[in-house]
């Protein structure tokens, strides 16, 4: 089935800008259109202007041309998202990552029976990437994966997934083994990890409720855990380093000459902005 237009949202600093530059299905090759759109828009970012110069600029342009040439216009949504991210990850900017727009599912309705039924009958659900390999055999093979290997069985909330490297690939995939969310099927893709030159991973994943594709950079693996997203092999371990303090904004005097300031959120919601403004007024004292 032809790729349906992937609306791009770029997060830049503390504001959003995006586009719905064409409706689904109105272009002959939506994936190529999206890549062209991103290629033009990303050049407006301060991070791009600061970083992509000289050799890096040539690499960026060459990567764009190579990716564009690889598109044959039969790409589904995830394949195109994969292609766009292989270009976006060349820019080091945690606040300029790609996301697809949510469609049938939201964080509020994804457990409603009528919504679940409609979604499971939709093209979006049927097009979501899944593995046709024997998932039972995969699960059995990964049960004894050692902690120093990224492949294995992971858990997060009600999700149990298998993480493995497909034969001949440059990445690791995480697929559903079990979950209480009826909008998912066993064998469907949850995330992909691409190793980078820094020994970490570029990570893009489907939101567990809405299944919209999202991306972050610099995920890393340590002792049976994917640290930034929170997937882990052993649920009995306490993640002390991941403990979130009770106060979002806080200041403590540690010594006569040293104070500790916690800025726990840069969210732009109205309530968060009010809390931040109040905290700033306290800091000024």
Backbone torsions as a table, in degrees:
resi	resn	phi	psi	omega
1	UNK	NA	134.5	-179.1
2	UNK	-57.2	147.4	178.4
3	UNK	-61.9	134.4	177.7
4	UNK	-95.9	136.2	-169.9
5	UNK	-44.0	122.7	176.2
6	UNK	-89.4	108.9	176.8
7	UNK	-74.6	132.8	-174.6
8	UNK	-102.2	134.5	171.6
9	UNK	-119.7	123.3	174.9
10	UNK	-103.9	127.6	175.5
11	UNK	-95.3	118.3	-176.8
12	UNK	-129.0	116.0	-176.7
13	UNK	62.4	-126.6	-179.0
14	UNK	-112.1	27.6	176.9
15	UNK	-142.5	161.3	179.6
16	UNK	-103.3	145.0	160.8
17	UNK	-141.4	144.7	-174.7
18	UNK	-158.1	-171.3	-179.6
19	UNK	-155.2	153.6	166.4
20	UNK	-123.7	62.2	-165.3
21	UNK	-68.6	-9.5	171.1
22	UNK	-157.5	145.1	178.7
23	UNK	-73.4	160.3	179.6
24	UNK	-54.1	131.1	170.9
25	UNK	79.6	4.8	-175.5
26	UNK	-87.0	-10.9	-178.2
27	UNK	-110.6	156.1	178.2
28	UNK	-70.0	-30.3	-178.6
29	UNK	-144.3	86.4	-174.0
30	UNK	-63.1	-37.2	-177.8
31	UNK	-64.7	-41.5	178.1
32	UNK	-64.7	-38.4	177.2
33	UNK	-62.1	-43.1	-179.4
34	UNK	-65.1	-41.0	178.6
35	UNK	-63.6	-42.4	178.1
36	UNK	-63.0	-41.5	179.9
37	UNK	-62.7	-46.8	179.8
38	UNK	-63.7	-43.3	-179.3
39	UNK	-56.8	-38.5	179.6
40	UNK	-76.8	-42.6	-174.7
41	UNK	-71.5	-38.6	-174.7
42	UNK	-64.6	-25.1	-179.7
43	UNK	-68.7	-12.3	178.8
44	UNK	-84.0	-14.2	-176.5
45	UNK	-75.4	144.5	177.1
46	UNK	-61.5	-40.3	-179.2
47	UNK	-60.8	-40.1	178.1
48	UNK	-63.5	-47.9	-177.7
49	UNK	-62.5	-34.1	-179.6
50	UNK	-74.5	-34.8	-169.7
51	UNK	-100.9	-41.7	-168.3
52	UNK	-88.7	86.0	-178.9
53	UNK	-136.0	158.9	174.9
54	UNK	54.2	-123.5	-177.0
55	UNK	-61.9	-39.8	179.7
56	UNK	-64.6	-34.5	177.7
57	UNK	-66.7	-41.1	177.9
58	UNK	-64.9	-41.4	177.9
59	UNK	-62.3	-42.8	179.9
60	UNK	-60.9	-48.0	-179.1
61	UNK	-65.3	-40.8	179.6
62	UNK	-66.5	-38.9	177.9
63	UNK	-64.7	-43.3	176.9
64	UNK	-57.3	-48.1	-179.0
65	UNK	-63.8	-41.0	179.9
66	UNK	-65.2	-43.4	179.1
67	UNK	-65.3	-41.7	-179.9
68	UNK	-62.3	-39.6	179.7
69	UNK	-68.9	-24.9	-178.3
70	UNK	-78.5	-16.9	-177.3
71	UNK	-76.3	124.5	179.2
72	UNK	-110.6	9.2	174.6
73	UNK	73.6	14.3	174.1
74	UNK	-108.8	7.1	-173.3
75	UNK	-66.1	137.9	171.1
76	UNK	-84.2	179.7	-173.7
77	UNK	-61.1	-45.5	-177.3
78	UNK	-67.6	-41.6	179.4
79	UNK	-59.0	-41.0	178.6
80	UNK	-69.4	-38.8	177.1
81	UNK	-60.8	-40.1	175.8
82	UNK	-58.9	-47.7	-178.8
83	UNK	-61.0	-47.4	-178.6
84	UNK	-63.1	-37.6	-178.9
85	UNK	-69.2	-30.3	178.8
86	UNK	-66.1	-20.5	172.2
87	UNK	-90.4	-42.9	-175.7
88	UNK	-64.7	-30.8	-177.8
89	UNK	-71.0	-8.5	176.2
90	UNK	-75.4	-12.6	177.2
91	UNK	-106.1	120.5	-179.4
92	UNK	-82.8	95.6	-179.5
93	UNK	-156.1	105.6	-178.2
94	UNK	-63.9	-19.6	-177.0
95	UNK	-102.8	16.2	178.3
96	UNK	-134.3	61.6	179.4
97	UNK	-105.8	161.9	-177.2
98	UNK	-94.6	146.5	172.8
99	UNK	-141.6	146.8	170.6
100	UNK	-90.3	158.4	179.9
101	UNK	-82.2	146.1	176.7
102	UNK	-70.5	149.2	179.2
103	UNK	-123.9	-95.8	-174.8
104	UNK	-67.0	-34.9	-171.3
105	UNK	-103.7	144.9	171.8
106	UNK	-130.9	168.7	179.5
107	UNK	-67.4	-13.5	-179.6
108	UNK	-98.2	-29.6	-172.4
109	UNK	-107.0	-2.5	-168.7
110	UNK	-69.1	-8.8	177.5
111	UNK	-105.8	1.6	-179.6
112	UNK	-78.6	134.3	-173.7
113	UNK	-57.8	-44.8	-178.4
114	UNK	-65.6	-38.7	179.2
115	UNK	-66.9	-43.4	179.4
116	UNK	-60.0	-45.8	-179.2
117	UNK	-62.1	-46.2	-179.6
118	UNK	-63.9	-41.3	-178.6
119	UNK	-65.3	-43.2	-177.4
120	UNK	-68.1	-16.9	176.0
121	UNK	-96.9	0.6	-174.9
122	UNK	-87.9	161.6	176.1
123	UNK	-65.7	-32.7	-179.6
124	UNK	-59.7	-44.9	179.2
125	UNK	-65.6	-44.5	-177.4
126	UNK	-67.7	-28.4	-179.7
127	UNK	-85.8	-12.3	-179.0
128	UNK	-60.6	129.0	-175.5
129	UNK	-59.7	137.8	177.8
130	UNK	-145.5	156.7	178.8
131	UNK	-94.9	136.8	178.7
132	UNK	-96.8	3.3	177.6
133	UNK	-69.6	170.1	178.7
134	UNK	-72.9	102.7	-176.1
135	UNK	-68.9	-32.1	177.7
136	UNK	-61.7	-45.1	-179.8
137	UNK	-66.0	-38.7	177.7
138	UNK	-61.5	-45.8	180.0
139	UNK	-60.8	-43.6	179.6
140	UNK	-63.3	-42.7	-177.4
141	UNK	-65.7	-29.2	-175.7
142	UNK	-92.3	-6.0	-175.1
143	UNK	-57.7	-37.4	-174.8
144	UNK	-103.4	22.3	179.2
145	UNK	-62.9	127.4	-178.0
146	UNK	-69.3	159.8	-175.7
147	UNK	-66.0	-22.6	-178.4
148	UNK	-85.9	3.8	175.9
149	UNK	-114.1	138.8	-176.5
150	UNK	-71.9	-28.7	177.1
151	UNK	-65.6	145.7	178.4
152	UNK	155.2	-170.0	178.2
153	UNK	-99.5	129.3	-177.7
154	UNK	-123.9	159.4	-179.0
155	UNK	-134.5	148.1	172.8
156	UNK	-161.8	116.7	-176.2
157	UNK	58.5	-127.3	-179.9
158	UNK	-88.7	2.9	-175.4
159	UNK	-92.9	139.0	169.7
160	UNK	-126.1	123.9	-175.1
161	UNK	-131.3	159.9	174.4
162	UNK	-108.9	128.9	177.8
163	UNK	-112.6	125.9	-176.4
164	UNK	-153.6	163.8	177.4
165	UNK	-103.3	111.7	177.9
166	UNK	-58.4	144.1	-178.2
167	UNK	-57.2	128.7	177.0
168	UNK	78.3	9.0	-177.1
169	UNK	-100.8	168.4	177.5
170	UNK	-106.9	17.9	-173.3
171	UNK	-144.9	171.7	172.6
172	UNK	-113.9	142.3	177.4
173	UNK	-117.9	144.2	173.8
174	UNK	-112.2	124.5	-177.8
175	UNK	-123.7	152.3	-176.4
176	UNK	-69.4	130.7	168.8
177	UNK	-103.7	-42.8	-178.7
178	UNK	-158.9	145.1	175.3
179	UNK	-166.3	156.2	176.9
180	UNK	-85.3	-1.4	-178.1
181	UNK	-87.7	117.2	-175.1
182	UNK	-75.0	-6.9	177.5
183	UNK	-81.5	-1.7	178.5
184	UNK	-113.2	152.3	172.4
185	UNK	-120.2	150.3	174.1
186	UNK	-57.6	131.7	179.2
187	UNK	95.6	-10.3	178.7
188	UNK	-74.7	148.7	-178.0
189	UNK	-75.4	129.7	176.7
190	UNK	-100.4	-44.2	179.7
191	UNK	-155.0	167.1	174.5
192	UNK	-131.9	139.6	177.9
193	UNK	-117.4	124.2	177.7
194	UNK	-111.2	118.2	177.9
195	UNK	-62.5	141.3	175.6
196	UNK	-114.2	178.2	-174.9
197	UNK	-72.9	-9.6	-179.0
198	UNK	-94.8	7.3	-179.5
199	UNK	80.2	11.7	177.1
200	UNK	-115.7	-165.7	-174.5
201	UNK	-131.9	139.5	166.4
202	UNK	-84.5	136.7	-168.6
203	UNK	-128.6	124.6	168.5
204	UNK	-132.7	142.8	-166.3
205	UNK	-147.7	162.1	172.8
206	UNK	-91.2	129.9	175.5
207	UNK	-55.1	134.4	-171.6
208	UNK	-65.9	-22.7	178.4
209	UNK	-99.6	-51.8	-173.9
210	UNK	-90.0	-19.2	-179.1
211	UNK	64.6	16.3	173.0
212	UNK	-72.3	144.3	-178.2
213	UNK	-80.0	134.4	-177.4
214	UNK	-136.3	159.5	-177.4
215	UNK	-139.3	143.9	170.2
216	UNK	-135.9	170.3	176.4
217	UNK	-121.5	164.3	173.9
218	UNK	63.0	41.5	167.2
219	UNK	-72.4	148.5	177.9
220	UNK	-143.3	154.1	-174.5
221	UNK	-109.5	135.7	178.5
222	UNK	-152.9	120.3	171.1
223	UNK	51.0	49.7	175.2
224	UNK	83.2	15.6	-178.0
225	UNK	-137.0	141.7	165.6
226	UNK	-92.0	109.0	-159.8
227	UNK	-71.4	-39.8	-173.6
228	UNK	-76.8	-38.7	-175.5
229	UNK	-90.9	-25.0	172.6
230	UNK	97.9	9.5	172.8
231	UNK	-71.9	139.1	178.8
232	UNK	-146.6	152.9	-177.6
233	UNK	-79.8	-36.6	-175.9
234	UNK	-114.5	108.7	-176.9
235	UNK	-77.9	-7.7	-179.2
236	UNK	-84.1	-13.1	-179.6
237	UNK	-77.9	139.6	176.0
238	UNK	-91.4	124.5	-179.2
239	UNK	-89.2	80.8	-177.0
240	UNK	-60.6	-36.9	-177.3
241	UNK	-70.4	-14.3	-179.2
242	UNK	-98.2	3.1	-179.2
243	UNK	-62.5	128.2	-179.8
244	UNK	-94.0	124.5	178.4
245	UNK	-58.1	153.7	-178.6
246	UNK	-65.6	-36.2	-176.8
247	UNK	-94.4	128.9	178.4
248	UNK	-69.3	-44.5	176.7
249	UNK	-120.3	130.2	-173.9
250	UNK	-153.7	151.5	173.8
251	UNK	-139.1	132.9	179.3
252	UNK	-135.0	139.6	176.3
253	UNK	-89.5	115.1	-177.0
254	UNK	-87.5	-42.7	175.9
255	UNK	-141.1	-178.4	179.0
256	UNK	-62.7	-27.0	-176.0
257	UNK	-113.4	0.3	-175.3
258	UNK	-133.2	130.2	174.0
259	UNK	-122.5	152.3	178.5
260	UNK	-108.8	127.4	178.2
261	UNK	-119.7	127.2	177.0
262	UNK	-108.7	122.2	171.9
263	UNK	-111.4	93.8	-169.3
264	UNK	-86.5	-5.9	-179.0
265	UNK	-157.2	141.6	172.8
266	UNK	-116.1	23.3	179.3
267	UNK	-63.1	149.4	-176.1
268	UNK	-103.2	10.6	176.3
269	UNK	-64.5	154.5	-174.3
270	UNK	-60.9	-42.4	-178.8
271	UNK	-66.0	-39.7	179.6
272	UNK	-67.1	-37.7	178.7
273	UNK	-64.5	-38.7	178.0
274	UNK	-64.1	-44.8	179.1
275	UNK	-61.9	-41.9	-179.4
276	UNK	-65.1	-41.1	179.7
277	UNK	-64.2	-41.5	178.6
278	UNK	-63.9	-41.7	179.2
279	UNK	-64.9	-40.0	179.0
280	UNK	-61.0	-40.6	179.6
281	UNK	-64.3	-33.4	177.3
282	UNK	-70.8	-38.7	179.7
283	UNK	-63.0	-35.2	-177.8
284	UNK	-63.2	-20.9	178.4
285	UNK	-76.8	NA	NA
